[in-house]
Amino acid sequence: MYENIDFDNIDLTQNPPQEEPDRQYYYIAKARQYVQEKSRKKGRPLTFCVNTFGCQMNARDSEKLIGILEQIGYVKKETEDADFVIYNTCTVRENANNKVYGRLGYLHSQKKKNPDMMIGLCGCMMQEPEVVEKIRTSYRFVDLVFGTHNIYKFAELIVAAFESKGMIVDIWKDTDKIVEDLPVERKYTFKSGVNIMFGCNNFCSYCIVPYVRGRERSRDPKDIIREIERLVADGVVEVMLLGQNVNSYGKNLEHPMTFAQLLEEVEKIDGLERIRFMTSHPKDLSDELIEVLGKSKKICKHLHLPLQSGSSRILKEMNRHYTKEQYLELVKKIRAAVPDIALTTDIIVGFPGETEEDFLETMEVVKEVQYDSAFTFIYSKRTGTPAATKEDQVSPEVVKDRFDRLLHVVQEIGSQKAGALQGTVQKVLIEEINAQDEHLVTGRLSNNSVVHVPGGADLIGKIVNVSLDECKGFYYLGTLAEGR
């Protein structure tokens, strides 16, 4: 366990170990020496800034980056005028790529002021060969480029960057390696994401994720349980189990285990109060999992179940492997097992070939399911995906009109459902001081609704009983209830 490693006493006169994670401990120790030397020359600690784009998988990866940077001696800074700036990138949509390119222009000006500054790029965007080529040719001031598969090698790559005069590029096309037990700096002391699997085998025709995150590989359940037990011992009361498709967890294990079975094991952990997970693919959501959701005392009453389209024809074109009818039947089963569950979803508007009839079918599903909220997206063409080559792209004007109509319905339904718990007393995990009013604290219900309550920092990380006095659209105002 890395917590027991004395990095200052690792023998750097020996060759680095070949086994992981010992090899990375060696490079953490070596990087510490470089950082200490640079700090002495500058007469101050070196600073870093990690900027995260994209999903919760990326957010968890960034906690690992931050943990390693702090272990080797960097001090965190919120602004990008730091000695080491790293972007953990997302590539689900094209505008995410453009945002990174735009920010790199600013970093170039910062590097001119501080020539010793190091700039790193990692994450999904770096798994695209054309992106890496563009970085090589147009952004030669970048020091370090790596992808999603070798993030555990961060310390080793930092050492390579210190020892090189040019750009370090280390991109793997795929991997079957899973290396954990490295430094992690959690954003919250009381809740944490936990990776249970990596990659995706679904190949939805619009999605670049399988190409940049690789094939599915599940972590050993014993390692997952051990990690959660350590987190709980360190004060964590809520975990979010993370994977591109958690419902297909365990299929590639030597001793296969279903996601439902894993949840049952996680539930047994003493001291753990809440379990969340994402993302669930409808095609793999089993009756066994629904049964576990129904009887669980710890799994939160919130399920994110991406629809993407309400048209079976479009779903087939998307390679989603379910029909509208199958999705609706699944929702019925879930609601029968967990009547008070909050359902949220993702919907893409303007997929190639989408007709007005297809779109209206999506609207019908939204009205029938009555989602608590929905993330609505305009289709974004991603080079390298089958959908990008389709000739029947929908015009921007039509897409904009459909998007606005869908958003109106989603918001209308969401506002109607939002006040369902008004007047009741519910358990709330207090997460932070309210950003707008320091006399309030903000937390979340089991169903993921936001609640603002009068209180102070002593409540952060605690699960308290709150009277939900008033619904203000998409959040509640409450007061602490008796017996909190």
N, C-alpha and C positions, 0 to 999 in steps of 0.2 A: 504494500500500500504506500502511495507516494507521501502520505502524511508522516510516515516514519523515516523518510529519506533525509539525510543530512547532505545537501547538495554541495556544501563547502568542503566536504571531506571525500568527495569522489575523486579517485586517482585518474587524473587526465593524462598521465604519462603512458598509460596503457591504451591499446587500441579500443575503439568503442565496441560494446557488446553487440552481438548480432540479434539477440532475442529482444522482443518488445514486451513491456515498455521500458526495460532496463536501458536499452539503447537511447531512448529519449531522455531518461534521467541524466545520462552522461552528457548529452548535448545541452540540457538545461544548465548543468554545472559549467560547461564551457562557455555558453552564452553569458552567464553571470559574470565571468571574468572580463569579457569584452565590454559589457555594459558598465561594470565598475571602473574600468580604465577610461572609458569615454566620459563618465560622470566626473572623474577626477580632473580630466583636462578642461571640462566645461565649468567646473566648480559648482555644480548643481546636479540634482537627480535628472535622469532622462525621463521624458514624458511620452505617453502613448494615447492614441484615440482610436477606438474601434467603432466604425459606423456600419450598422447592420441593415441590410435591405431584405425584404421578403418574409418568409414564413417562420413558424415557431421552431422548426428544425434548424433554421439559420440562427435564430436567437440562442438556441442551446449550443450550437457550434461556437458562437461568439463568446459565450461564457467560458468555453475551453480556451479560446485564444487569449482572453483576458487573464485567465488563471495562469497560463504559461508566461505571459508578458510580466505579470506581477512577480512571479516566482524568479524570473531572471533579473529583476531589479528595476523595471520601468515603473513609473508612477502614473496613475490614470489621470487623464485630462479630458474635459467634455468638449473642448474646441479643437479644431483641426490644425492649429498652429503648434503642433506637437512634434517631438523628435521622431516618432514612428506613427504613421497613420495607415490603418488597414481598412479596406472596404470588403466586407463579406457580402457578396453580390447575389442578386436574384435575377433569373432570366425568364420567368413565367410569361411576362409581357414585354413587348419591345420598348415601351417607355421606361422600363426599369433599366435596360441597357443604356438608353440615352441619358438617363439621370447620372449614371456613373461616369460616362464620357464627359458630361458637363462639369462634374465635380473635379475631375482630373485636371482640367484647365486651371482651376483655383489652386489645386495642390502644387502644380508646376510653379506658380508664382511664389508660393510659400517656400518651396525648395530653393528658389533663387536667393531668398533671404537667409535660409539655413541650409547650406550645402551638405551638411552631415545628416540631414533629414532622410529617413527611410520611408518608402511608400510601398505598401503591399496590397495585392488584390487576390482574393480567393473566392470560393463559392461557386454556385451553379453557372454563372455567366462565363467563368474561366474554363468550363468544360466544352465550350464551343470553339472549334479550331479557328474559325474566321475571326472570332473575338481576340484570341491569343495572337494571331498574326497582326491584327490591327494594333494591339498593344505594343508588339515588338517594333513595328515600323513607325507608328505615329506618337507613341508615348514612351520613348526610350528612357525617360527619367524615372520610370517605375523600377524598383529594385527587386521585387519578389512577386512571382505569380504562381499560384497553385490552385488546385481544384477542390472537389468535395471528398475524394477518396483517400487523400493523404493528409488530412488536416491534423492527424495525430503527430505528423512529422514536423510540426511548426517550429519547435526548438532547433531541430537539425537544419531546417531551411534558413532560419535566422542566422545560425553560425555560418552557413554557406554564403549568405548575403554579406556578412561582416568580412569574410575572407575573399570576396570576389570584387572585381572592379566593374563588372557588368551585371546585366539583369539575370536573375535566377528564375528559370521557368521549369516547374516540375508538375506536369499534368499526367495523370493516369487515365486511361480510357475506361477501365473498370477494375474492380478488386473483389476478392472474397475475404479480405482481412477486416477484422474488427479489433481495434485496440482501444481499451478504456483504461481506467485507473491512472489518469494523468491529472495535473492540477486543473481545477475548475473554480471560477469565481462567480457564485450565484448572484443574480440581480436581487433576489429576495431571500431572506433567511428562513421564511416560513413556508415557502412553496417552491417547487422545482420541476422542470421538465426532466424526463428520463427517456432516453432513446431505447426502444425495444427492438427496432429493426431499421434497416437502411435500404434505400432503393425501391424500385417499383417495376412490376412485370406487366402492367396493364396496357400500356401503349395506346391510350386514348388518342385519337387521330389529330387532336389539336394541341397535344401536350408535349413539351420538351423534357419533362422531368425524368422519364426513364433513360433518356440519352445522357443526361448530365449527372444523375444520381446513381445510375447503374442498376443492376438486377437486385431483386429482393434477397436480403440476407438477415436472418433473425439472430438476435443475441441469445445466448444460453439463459434459460429461465433462472438458474441458480445465481448467475451474475446479476441479473436484473433485481431479484429479491434482495441480494446482498447489498446492492447499491441503495435500494430504497430503505433498507434497515439502517444503513449508515446515515442516510439523510434524515430519517426520523430521529435518530439519536442526536443529530445536530440541530433539531428544532423544527424540522419540516412537518407540517400537518396536511399538506395537499400536494399530490403529484399529478403531473400531466404525462401520460404515456404517449410517446411520440413515434410516428411512422408515417410514410406516405400512404400506406393502406394497412392500418393496424388489424383489420379483420382477417387478413391473410397471414398473420403472424404464425410462425412455427412450422410452416410447410417444408422448409429446407433443413430443419434440425435433424441431427442423427436420431434422436428420439422425438418424433413429432408431437407437438402440443398445440392445442387450439388457443386462440385469443381468449375465449371464454374461460378455459382452464387456467390461463395465466392470471386473469382477473380474480378468479377465486383464490389463488395463492397470494396475490397482492393484498386482497381483503383481509387475510389472516394476520397481517403485520400489526402488532400492538403499537398504539400511539399514532398510527396513520388515521386521519379523520375523513379525508376526501380523496376520491380518485376521479380524474378526468382523462379523456383520451381523444386523440384525433390523428389522422382523418379516417373516417369510415367510408368504404366503398359499398354501395348498396348490393352489388352482386355477391359479395362475400359475407354479408351480415346474416348469420345463421340463426335458426330457432334456438339453438343452445345458448347463443349470446343473449338473445332476447329474454330467455328464462333467467339468466344470471342478472341481467339488468333489473328484472322484476323483483327478485328476492334480495338484492344487495342492500346493505345498510350504509355503504360508503360511496358507491358510484353516484356521481352528481346527476341531478335530474335535467341533464342537457345533452342532446345528441346532435352533432353536426353531420347531416346526411346529404351530400351534394346531389342535386337533381340534374343540373346542367341544361336539360331540355325536357319539356313535357310531351314532345312528339316522339313516338316510337320510331318513326322513320329517321328522324335526326339522331336519335340515340344510337341507332344502328350505324349511321354514318360516322358518329363519334367513337364507335367501337366501345360502347359502355357495357355491353353484355346484359342489359335488362331492358324491359319495355315499360311504358307508362303504367300499364296495368300491374305489372310485377312490383313496381315502386310503390304504388298506392296500396297494394295488398300488404307490403312490408310495413308501411306506416300504420295500417290498421292493427297489425300484430303488436307493434311497439306500443301504440297507445293503449291497447288492451292490457298489456303487461305493466305499463307505467303510465297511468292516466294523466298524471301531472307533469309529464316530461315536456321540456321546451325543445322544439325542433327548429334548427336553423339549416340553411342550405346555401349552395352556390348555383348561380344560373348564368349561362352564357347567352347573350343576345347577338344575333347576326351571324351565326355559324354558316359557312358556305352552303347555299342551296335552301336556306330557311325561307319558307313561304309565310304569307300572312296566316294561313291556316295552321301551320306548324307553331307559329308564335302564339296564336289564340289557344292552342292546346296547352302550352306552357302556362298561360294565364289561368286556364281552368284548373290545372293542378295546384297552382299557388292558392287559388281560392278554396279548393277542396281541402288541402292539407292545413291551411291556416298557420303558416310559419310564424314563429315569434320574431324572426328577422331573417333577412336574406342578403348575401353578398352578390350583387348583380354586376356583371362585367360585359363590356362590349368585346366581341371576339377580336383577338389579337393574332395576326398571322405570325407564326413562328417558323422561320426557315429551318428545314430539316424534318418537319412533321408532314404527314400525308395530307392534312387539311390545307396546308399552305399552297399545294400545287393545284387545288381545285379551281376550275375556271368560273364557277357560278358564285363568286364572291358577292355579298349583298352590299348595295350602295350605302355610303355613309349617312345619307339623308334618311333612308328607310330605317337603318339601324338606330339612329338617334331618336326617331319618332317612337320606335318600339321600346327602346330603353326607357324613355321618359314615361311611357304608359305603364310599363312593368313596375318601375320605381314607385309610381303613385299608388298602385295597388298594394305593393309590398309594405309601404309605409303606413297606409290606411289600416291594413290588417294588423300590423305590428303595434300601432297605437291603440287599437281596440283590445288587443290581448294584453297589453302592458300592465293594465291596472287590475289584473285578475286577483292579485294577492293583497290589494289595498285593504287595510283594516285587520290584517292577520299578523301574528307574531312568527317570525322566521329566523333561522340561524344565518348569520352573516360572518364571513371571514373578512376582518378588517385588514386592508392592504396598505393604505397610505394616508398621509395628511392630504386633505382636499386641495387641489391646485388653485382654486379660486377663493377659498375661504379657510383660513388656518384654524378656525374654530370647529371645523367639521373634519371627520375622517370618512374615507370612502372604502367600501368593501363590495363583496359579491355574494349573492344568494347561490344556493346549489344549482339553480337553473341559469346561472350566469348573469342575471340582472344586476345592475349597479344600484347601490344604496348609499346615500349620504346621511351621516349621523353626527350629532354634536358629540365631541370627544377629543381626546388628545393622543399623543404618540404612544402612551402606555397601552393602548388598545391594539396597536398594530401587531398582526400575527395571531390574534386571538379570534376564536369563533364565539360570537356573542348572540344573545337573543335580542332581536330588534322588532319593535312595533312599526309596521309599515303604514305610516299615517297618511301619506299623500303620494299619488303617482303623478309625476310631472312629465308625462310622455314616455321617455325611454329610460327613466330612472325613478327611484323612490326617495322621498324624504322620510326619515324615521327617527325614532327615539329609543334609547336603550330600555329594554323591558325588565321587569322584575326577575330576579333569579338568573341574571346574566352570567 
